[in-house]
Amino acid sequence: MSAHVQASYSAETILTDDNREQVGPWKLERAMRKARSKVEDLPTGFRFHDLRHYLASLLIASGADVKVVQARLRHASATTTLDTYGHLWPDSDESTRAAIDAVLAARTELRQNQTGTAR
């Protein structure tokens, strides 16, 4: 936990009320209802939990690996993270093909240099 968070929040959770007590689900839902009416173009039925999914998708789109996303979402295992968000990671077929091609090309070049033959 960062020094700023430790200094600003005395509770185990960041969602605290003015008395630094954990915000209960009903209070959070009431605040979300109030906020929904003020945010333009927010999908109907938007919930606080949707912010969690947004965070996960933002991290994945930014290139975070499964262990980082797992840690940020506080999932018990990477399996939970992959089961829930695995479809959001980009397809790596092209990058794996490129990696194999680069290795094979480097080996071919090395072999040609060792035998003195040119391409």
C-alpha positions as CSV (number, residue, x, y, z in Angstrom):
1,M,0.0,0.0,0.0
2,S,1.4,3.4,-0.9
3,A,2.3,6.0,1.7
4,H,-0.4,8.3,0.4
5,V,-3.1,5.7,0.8
6,Q,-1.8,4.7,4.3
7,A,-1.8,8.4,5.4
8,S,-5.3,9.1,3.9
9,Y,-7.2,6.0,4.8
10,S,-7.1,4.3,8.1
11,A,-9.3,1.4,7.1
12,E,-8.5,-1.8,5.2
13,T,-10.7,-0.5,2.4
14,I,-10.6,2.7,0.5
15,L,-14.4,3.0,0.4
16,T,-15.0,4.6,3.7
17,D,-17.5,7.2,4.9
18,D,-16.9,10.4,6.7
19,N,-16.4,8.4,9.9
20,R,-13.7,6.3,8.2
21,E,-16.0,3.2,8.4
22,Q,-16.4,0.8,5.5
23,V,-19.2,1.8,3.2
24,G,-21.9,-0.8,3.1
25,P,-23.5,-2.0,-0.1
26,W,-26.7,0.0,0.4
27,K,-24.8,3.2,0.8
28,L,-22.7,2.5,-2.2
29,E,-25.7,1.7,-4.3
30,R,-27.4,4.9,-3.2
31,A,-24.3,6.9,-4.2
32,M,-24.2,5.1,-7.6
33,R,-27.9,5.9,-8.3
34,K,-27.1,9.6,-7.5
35,A,-24.0,9.6,-9.7
36,R,-25.8,7.8,-12.6
37,S,-28.1,10.7,-13.1
38,K,-25.2,13.1,-13.4
39,V,-23.0,11.2,-15.8
40,E,-23.9,11.7,-19.5
41,D,-24.1,8.6,-21.7
42,L,-23.7,6.1,-18.8
43,P,-25.3,2.8,-19.7
44,T,-28.7,2.0,-18.1
45,G,-28.2,-0.1,-15.0
46,F,-24.5,0.8,-14.6
47,R,-23.2,-0.6,-11.3
48,F,-20.2,0.1,-9.1
49,H,-19.0,-3.5,-9.9
50,D,-18.8,-2.4,-13.6
51,L,-15.9,-0.2,-12.6
52,R,-14.0,-3.3,-11.6
53,H,-14.6,-4.8,-15.1
54,Y,-13.5,-1.5,-16.6
55,L,-10.3,-1.5,-14.6
56,A,-9.6,-5.1,-15.7
57,S,-10.2,-4.3,-19.4
58,L,-8.1,-1.1,-19.2
59,L,-5.2,-3.0,-17.7
60,I,-5.4,-5.8,-20.3
61,A,-5.7,-3.3,-23.2
62,S,-2.6,-1.6,-21.8
63,G,-0.6,-4.8,-22.0
64,A,-0.7,-5.9,-18.4
65,D,-0.1,-9.7,-17.9
66,V,-2.5,-12.0,-16.1
67,K,-0.5,-11.9,-12.8
68,V,-0.7,-8.1,-12.7
69,V,-4.5,-8.1,-13.4
70,Q,-4.9,-10.9,-10.8
71,A,-3.1,-8.8,-8.2
72,R,-5.0,-5.6,-8.9
73,L,-8.3,-7.3,-8.8
74,R,-7.3,-9.3,-5.8
75,H,-8.3,-12.6,-7.3
76,A,-7.2,-15.7,-5.4
77,S,-5.8,-17.3,-8.5
78,A,-4.8,-16.4,-12.1
79,T,-7.3,-19.1,-13.1
80,T,-10.2,-16.8,-11.9
81,T,-8.8,-13.9,-13.8
82,L,-8.4,-15.9,-17.0
83,D,-11.8,-17.5,-16.6
84,T,-13.4,-14.1,-16.3
85,Y,-11.2,-11.9,-18.6
86,G,-9.3,-14.3,-20.8
87,H,-11.2,-13.3,-23.9
88,L,-9.9,-9.7,-23.6
89,W,-6.2,-10.6,-24.1
90,P,-5.2,-10.2,-27.7
91,D,-4.7,-13.2,-29.9
92,S,-1.0,-13.9,-30.0
93,D,-1.0,-16.1,-33.2
94,E,0.9,-13.5,-35.2
95,S,3.4,-12.7,-32.5
96,T,4.2,-16.3,-31.9
97,R,4.6,-16.9,-35.7
98,A,7.0,-13.9,-35.8
99,A,9.0,-15.2,-32.8
100,I,9.4,-18.6,-34.4
101,D,10.3,-17.0,-37.7
102,A,12.9,-14.8,-36.1
103,V,14.6,-17.8,-34.3
104,L,14.6,-19.9,-37.4
105,A,16.0,-17.1,-39.5
106,A,18.7,-16.4,-36.9
107,R,19.7,-20.1,-36.8
108,T,19.8,-20.3,-40.6
109,E,22.0,-17.2,-40.7
110,L,24.3,-18.6,-38.0
111,R,24.6,-21.9,-39.8
112,Q,25.4,-20.1,-43.1
113,N,28.0,-17.9,-41.5
114,Q,29.6,-21.0,-39.9
115,T,29.8,-22.9,-43.2
116,G,30.8,-19.7,-45.2
117,T,27.8,-20.0,-47.6
118,A,25.8,-17.0,-48.5
119,R,22.0,-16.8,-48.9
